[in-house]
Amino acid sequence: MNITRGRTAATLTHDQLLAAAAPYAGVTLDVGAGDGAWAYRYAAAHPDRYVIALDPVRENMREWSAKAARKPEKGGLPNITFAVASIEAPPDELRAIADEIFVTLPWGSLMRGIILADDAVLGAIASFARPAASIRIVLNTRIFDDPVPLDVRDLPEVTPDYARESVAPAFARHDIRIEESRWMDADEVAAIGTTWAKRLSHRSPPRSVLVRGVRD
Ligand SMILES: C[S@@+](CC[C@H](N)C(=O)[O-])C[C@H]1O[C@@H](n2cnc3c(N)ncnc32)[C@H](O)[C@@H]1O
């Protein structure tokens, strides 16, 4: 699996990843992690967990992956790695690795794949999950400034009912049971704490949809 540490590209084998995660009580995977700031803070706040931030855009993770690689007294963290990968080509190393999966305010083909219940995208998310893993997805199709990218213009409007009726059955085919699908209010969006959630909460955002599930 390709990983990044600041400006340095590296790889992590399956055995290396398992060894790195072994001392921890569980593994958290942040899919579409963006700059990785949230994953970094989550790892700092949960020293008993191993955190994997996954995003295809290496440069965006430069700052926080560099910080994590420093000495502990300079903000270094032993319990996080930054994987450079897209949901279309999920690293084999991540198969059944996580007991906690977050997808927060995705865009592009990750968002599209979830909203359109694309089998490959939902299957890839499901493939990361260990039995009983929790999955939390926050969707908001209006995070884009004008011009709205072409690939999201034709998407159906995401509502809790839409997610329940159209996305949940597709997740069920991958053994993910959607337990909750509901609107989040602005305070809840602000409390998510990712870079994009903070950006959104500076405006008066349209509400986001929380979709929460568990791997059977
Ligand atoms: C709006 S940003 C949100 C980032 C972060 N979760 C946050 O809340 O700050 C959307 C992220 O989705 C990622 N993304 C888009 N398509 C993806 C794909 N096919 N696979 C994985 N990540 C993808 C982008 O690279 C981007 O970092």
Ligand as a Chemical Component Dictionary entry (heavy atoms), coordinates in Angstrom:
data_LIG
# 
_chem_comp.id                   LIG 
_chem_comp.type                 NON-POLYMER 
_chem_comp.pdbx_formal_charge   0 
_chem_comp.three_letter_code    LIG 
# 
loop_
_chem_comp_atom.comp_id 
_chem_comp_atom.atom_id 
_chem_comp_atom.alt_atom_id 
_chem_comp_atom.type_symbol 
_chem_comp_atom.charge 
_chem_comp_atom.model_Cartn_x 
_chem_comp_atom.model_Cartn_y 
_chem_comp_atom.model_Cartn_z 
_chem_comp_atom.pdbx_ordinal 
LIG C1  C1  C 0  -14.714 17.709 0.484  1  
LIG S1  S1  S 1  -13.277 16.738 0.755  2  
LIG C2  C2  C 0  -13.554 16.174 2.433  3  
LIG C3  C3  C 0  -12.279 15.798 3.112  4  
LIG C4  C4  C 0  -12.412 15.439 4.597  5  
LIG N1  N1  N 0  -13.173 14.216 4.786  6  
LIG C5  C5  C 0  -13.026 16.585 5.363  7  
LIG O1  O1  O 0  -14.185 16.459 5.767  8  
LIG O2  O2  O -1 -12.338 17.601 5.554  9  
LIG C6  C6  C 0  -13.621 15.262 -0.193 10 
LIG C7  C7  C 0  -12.476 14.272 -0.260 11 
LIG O3  O3  O 0  -12.902 13.114 -0.988 12 
LIG C8  C8  C 0  -11.774 12.591 -1.648 13 
LIG N2  N2  N 0  -12.175 11.713 -2.738 14 
LIG C9  C9  C 0  -12.798 12.060 -3.879 15 
LIG N3  N3  N 0  -12.928 10.990 -4.687 16 
LIG C10 C10 C 0  -12.367 9.955  -4.034 17 
LIG C11 C11 C 0  -12.183 8.595  -4.353 18 
LIG N4  N4  N 0  -12.595 8.101  -5.517 19 
LIG N5  N5  N 0  -11.575 7.791  -3.458 20 
LIG C12 C12 C 0  -11.154 8.294  -2.270 21 
LIG N6  N6  N 0  -11.296 9.584  -1.908 22 
LIG C13 C13 C 0  -11.884 10.409 -2.788 23 
LIG C14 C14 C 0  -11.079 13.838 -2.147 24 
LIG O4  O4  O 0  -9.723  13.607 -2.518 25 
LIG C15 C15 C 0  -11.254 14.803 -0.993 26 
LIG O5  O5  O 0  -10.143 14.781 -0.131 27 
# 
loop_
_chem_comp_bond.comp_id 
_chem_comp_bond.atom_id_1 
_chem_comp_bond.atom_id_2 
_chem_comp_bond.value_order 
_chem_comp_bond.pdbx_ordinal 
LIG C1  S1  SING 1  
LIG S1  C2  SING 2  
LIG S1  C6  SING 3  
LIG C2  C3  SING 4  
LIG C3  C4  SING 5  
LIG C4  N1  SING 6  
LIG C4  C5  SING 7  
LIG C5  O1  DOUB 8  
LIG C5  O2  SING 9  
LIG C6  C7  SING 10 
LIG C7  O3  SING 11 
LIG C7  C15 SING 12 
LIG O3  C8  SING 13 
LIG C8  N2  SING 14 
LIG C8  C14 SING 15 
LIG N2  C9  SING 16 
LIG N2  C13 SING 17 
LIG C9  N3  DOUB 18 
LIG N3  C10 SING 19 
LIG C10 C11 SING 20 
LIG C10 C13 DOUB 21 
LIG C11 N4  SING 22 
LIG C11 N5  DOUB 23 
LIG N5  C12 SING 24 
LIG C12 N6  DOUB 25 
LIG N6  C13 SING 26 
LIG C14 O4  SING 27 
LIG C14 C15 SING 28 
LIG C15 O5  SING 29 
# 
